[in-house]
Structure formats: structure tokens, C-alpha cells
């Protein structure tokens, strides 16, 4: 697989995922949309495990990893899908762009990693100021926008906590096995949430666009996206990987405005700019390393 193609694939998938989440709930409830996505993803992962004959560890440590990862996926995605009903899709990408910052804070507190340098603390401060701007902005068209933003922010935080917890467990397994085990835990919970929220009713008038979005997210968002991301991490340095979190919020915002007629007020753009500046400061050292590699390719 070409590394540049995988890199571009991650950017494209992550940029379109928030819009896909919104479209998948058109004509269907959010609980059905996320459940259907996870069912498709789990089926594909099980098929890939069988075709590739990938080892699937089932030791007590591995089961603990699947349980923690699956629970974090369940809580994070359920909150995100509900929040996506009330805020612009581009804002979802901006909030999830904060994930490296939140993950770094959890790693410093829980794993005693020295991730919070003064520069990174300044970046976190700028990002928090950006969130304050966003929460203070009454988004047009939806009275639940503040709750929606809080829900997506909580979902992103739960996802970051799950990542740090998984790292703390330090279980050796392939990315496909981890994804399959995690979806194996999360998917029954999504089915249960659908049964409780919708009383097992199928959507009566789901649009073709919603159906296509669910399939897209199940195949590309849940399986291909993670596979490409792990591949990129394996083959590229931290500076190049960090650029993904800086690029995808911008492209997602542009897609939301172009394809979904989303409007973000001036104060909201100010908050987004502060969050972007905070991310830039947080990843500054990695980006400097990237610049040094370009200047001195032989090093």
C-alpha cells in the first residue's frame, strides 16, 4: 500500500465522517443509524479475520482490552450521534480535533508521561478559550446546540480516555483484532440502545442518502479508516501524523458549508481559530521535527 495514498485516505475519511453521521440520521433515528453502522463494521471485521487468518487473542488481558475499548466506543459514538443532530458537522470535526490535547492530559495524569510541556499547556489553554467562544455562541436553527456541543465534547473525552486506558493495559494484538473485539462488545450495546430508544422499530422512510451514509460509515469510517490510520502511524513520524488533526477540521468545515449549507457565525469562527492555534502550539515540536527532516533529509 502506498503511504501517501493511505495518508490522503485518512484525511478524506475523517473529513467526511461528521457529515456522514448527520446524513445517516435523515429518515432514521440516531440510535438506528449508529447501530446499523456498527453491525456492518463488525461483519466486515469478522470476514477479514477469517480471510486473513489473523490471530484473535482471547486471554483475560485481551478480553479486558476489548471490554474497555468497546464501552468507550459505545458511549462516545452514542453521544456523538445524538449531538450531531443539533450542531454543524464541521464543528464535530473541530471538537474531535481536540483529541490529541485531551489524550495528552490523561496520559500525563494516568501514565505519568511528560507530555505537558509549557508550550503544550499554552496550547491547551488556547483551545479551552476557543471552546468558551463556541459555547457562548447561539448556533442558528437549533435550540439544543449547546447540549449537542457538550454531548460531542463528552464523546470525544470518553474516546480519549479509552485510548489512554488501552495503552495502560499494553496488550499486544493486531489492529484488526482490537477493532473486531471492540466492535464485538460495542455492537450488542448499540442494539440494546436501539431497542430501548426505538422499541425495535425500523425506519419507515429512510432516505437513499441516509442508507448510503450508513454503509459508507460502516465500511470506510469503522474499518478502512482505522486500518489506514494504523498503517500511517506505523510508517510516518509524529509530525506528519499530527498534520492530520490540523487539516481535517478545515476540510470538514468546508465540506459542511458546501454540501450541507451549514452556517457558522463569526464568534464561532473565532473559537475555531483559537482551537486551531491551540492544536498548532500543542504539536509544534513534532512539526519542527518535520521541518528539520525536510531541511536535512540525510539526517
LUMLOGU-222433 format. One record per residue (C-alpha): residue in one letter; y, x, z. Coordinates in steps of 0.1 Angstrom, whole numbers, padded with zeros to 4 digits, always signed. Example, Ala and Ser with C-alpha at 12.3 -4.5 7.8 and 13.67 -1.06 7.14 Angstrom:
BEGIN
A-0045+0123+0078 S-0011+0137+0071 
This chain:
BEGIN
X+0000+0000+0000 X+0035+0012-0009 X+0056+0018+0023 X+0089+0008+0006 X+0072-0024-0006 X+0059-0031+0029 X+0093-0024+0043 X+0110-0048+0019 X+0083-0074+0026 X+0091-0074+0063 X+0128-0078+0057 X+0122-0107+0033 X+0097-0125+0056 X+0117-0121+0087 X+0149-0132+0069 X+0133-0164+0056 X+0112-0173+0087 X+0141-0191+0106 X+0149-0212+0075 X+0112-0219+0071 X+0109-0231+0107 X+0137-0256+0101 X+0123-0268+0068 X+0088-0272+0082 X+0100-0298+0107 X+0115-0321+0080 X+0095-0352+0080 X+0072-0338+0107 X+0077-0332+0144 X+0083-0297+0156 X+0050-0297+0176 X+0030-0307+0145 X+0048-0280+0124 X+0041-0252+0147 X+0005-0263+0154 X-0002-0265+0116 X+0013-0231+0111 X-0009-0215+0138 X-0041-0233+0126 X-0035-0218+0091 X-0028-0183+0106 X-0059-0184+0128 X-0081-0195+0099 X-0068-0166+0077 X-0072-0141+0105 X-0108-0151+0112 X-0116-0149+0075 X-0100-0114+0073 X-0120-0103+0103 X-0152-0113+0086 X-0143-0099+0052 X-0131-0065+0065 X-0157-0064+0093 X-0130-0054+0117 X-0142-0048+0153 X-0131-0076+0177 X-0132-0062+0213 X-0141-0088+0239 X-0141-0068+0271 X-0124-0081+0302 X-0093-0060+0294 X-0092-0073+0258 X-0096-0109+0269 X-0067-0103+0293 X-0046-0090+0264 X-0054-0120+0242 X-0045-0143+0270 X-0012-0128+0278 X-0002-0124+0241 X-0014-0160+0233 X+0005-0175+0261 X+0037-0156+0251 X+0033-0168+0215 X+0028-0204+0227 X+0059-0205+0249 X+0081-0185+0226 X+0073-0205+0194 X+0074-0239+0211 X+0109-0232+0224 X+0120-0217+0191 X+0107-0246+0170 X+0125-0271+0193 X+0157-0250+0194 X+0156-0247+0155 X+0162-0284+0153 X+0197-0280+0168 X+0212-0247+0156 X+0217-0229+0122 X+0187-0210+0110 X+0208-0178+0107 X+0216-0179+0144 X+0179-0179+0152 X+0176-0146+0134 X+0206-0132+0152 X+0191-0141+0186 X+0157-0126+0178 X+0176-0095+0166 X+0183-0090+0203 X+0146-0085+0210 X+0148-0046+0210 X+0175-0048+0237 X+0156-0072+0259 X+0124-0053+0254 X+0141-0021+0264 X+0154-0036+0296 X+0119-0049+0305 X+0104-0015+0297 X+0129+0003+0319 X+0123-0021+0348 X+0085-0026+0345 X+0072+0006+0327 X+0098+0030+0342 X+0107+0041+0307 X+0140+0059+0304 X+0153+0036+0276 X+0186+0026+0291 X+0209+0054+0284 X+0247+0049+0289 X+0251+0042+0252 X+0223+0017+0252 X+0238+0000+0283 X+0271-0003+0264 X+0252-0019+0235 X+0236-0044+0258 X+0270-0052+0272 X+0284-0059+0238 X+0255-0081+0229 X+0259-0101+0261 X+0296-0106+0252 X+0285-0118+0218 X+0262-0143+0234 X+0291-0155+0256 X+0311-0162+0225 X+0283-0181+0209 X+0276-0203+0239 X+0313-0211+0241 X+0313-0224+0206 X+0307-0261+0199 X+0285-0259+0168 X+0293-0288+0145 X+0269-0316+0138 X+0246-0314+0168 X+0254-0322+0204 X+0223-0303+0216 X+0233-0269+0201 X+0239-0252+0234 X+0205-0263+0246 X+0190-0253+0213 X+0205-0218+0216 X+0193-0215+0252 X+0158-0225+0241 X+0157-0199+0213 X+0171-0173+0236 X+0144-0181+0262 X+0117-0180+0235 X+0129-0145+0224 X+0129-0133+0260 X+0093-0146+0266 X+0082-0128+0234 X+0098-0095+0245 X+0082-0098+0280 X+0048-0104+0263 X+0053-0073+0242 X+0060-0051+0273 X+0031-0067+0292 X+0008-0059+0263 X+0020-0023+0263 X+0014-0021+0300 X-0022-0031+0295 X-0027-0003+0270 X-0058-0018+0253 X-0070-0002+0222 X-0076-0027+0194 X-0066-0032+0158 X-0035-0053+0150 X-0057-0078+0132 X-0080-0082+0163 X-0050-0086+0186 X-0034-0112+0163 X-0067-0131+0159 X-0074-0131+0197 X-0038-0141+0205 X-0039-0170+0180 X-0073-0180+0193 X-0056-0185+0227 X-0024-0200+0215 X-0036-0224+0188 X-0056-0248+0212 X-0024-0249+0234 X-0004-0259+0203 X-0030-0286+0195 X-0027-0299+0231 X+0011-0299+0229 X+0009-0319+0197 X-0015-0344+0213 X+0009-0349+0243 X+0041-0350+0223 X+0030-0370+0193 X-0001-0388+0206 X-0021-0371+0177 X-0001-0390+0151 X+0000-0373+0117 X+0034-0372+0100 X+0039-0403+0078 X+0064-0390+0053 X+0064-0352+0054 X+0084-0337+0025 X+0068-0313-0001 X+0093-0287+0011 X+0081-0291+0047 X+0045-0287+0036 X+0053-0256+0016 X+0072-0242+0046 X+0043-0247+0069 X+0019-0230+0045 X+0044-0202+0039 X+0048-0195+0076 X+0011-0198+0083 X+0002-0173+0056 X+0032-0149+0054 X+0050-0155+0087 X+0020-0153+0110 X-0004-0129+0092 X+0012-0109+0064 X+0045-0103+0082 X+0028-0088+0113 X+0004-0068+0092 X+0032-0053+0072 X+0053-0046+0103 X+0025-0027+0120 X+0020-0008+0088 X+0057+0001+0086 X+0057+0012+0123 X+0027+0035+0116 X+0043+0052+0086 X+0080+0054+0094 X+0102+0068+0121 X+0121+0047+0147 X+0154+0050+0128 X+0141+0034+0097 X+0123+0007+0116 X+0154-0001+0136 X+0173-0008+0104 X+0151-0040+0100 X+0166-0056+0131 X+0201-0048+0118 X+0195-0061+0083 X+0175-0093+0088 X+0202-0113+0108 X+0227-0107+0080 X+0203-0117+0052 X+0191-0147+0073 X+0227-0159+0078 X+0234-0156+0040 X+0203-0175+0032 X+0212-0202+0056 X+0246-0207+0041 X+0233-0205+0005 X+0201-0226+0007 X+0208-0248+0037 X+0246-0254+0036 X+0249-0240+0071 X+0284-0236+0086 X+0292-0211+0113 X+0327-0213+0129 X+0350-0184+0133 X+0342-0179+0170 X+0305-0179+0162 X+0310-0151+0137 X+0329-0132+0163 X+0299-0135+0187 X+0275-0125+0159 X+0297-0094+0151 X+0296-0084+0188 X+0258-0087+0188 X+0256-0066+0157 X+0278-0040+0172 X+0257-0040+0204 X+0225-0035+0183 X+0241-0007+0164 X+0250+0011+0196 X+0216+0005+0211 X+0198+0020+0180 X+0225+0047+0175 X+0203+0076+0185 X+0175+0065+0162 X+0199+0060+0133 X+0214+0095+0139 X+0179+0109+0136 X+0175+0091+0104 X+0208+0106+0091 X+0196+0141+0101 X+0164+0137+0082 X+0184+0128+0051 X+0207+0158+0055 X+0179+0182+0063 X+0148+0169+0045 X+0129+0200+0052 X+0130+0196+0090 
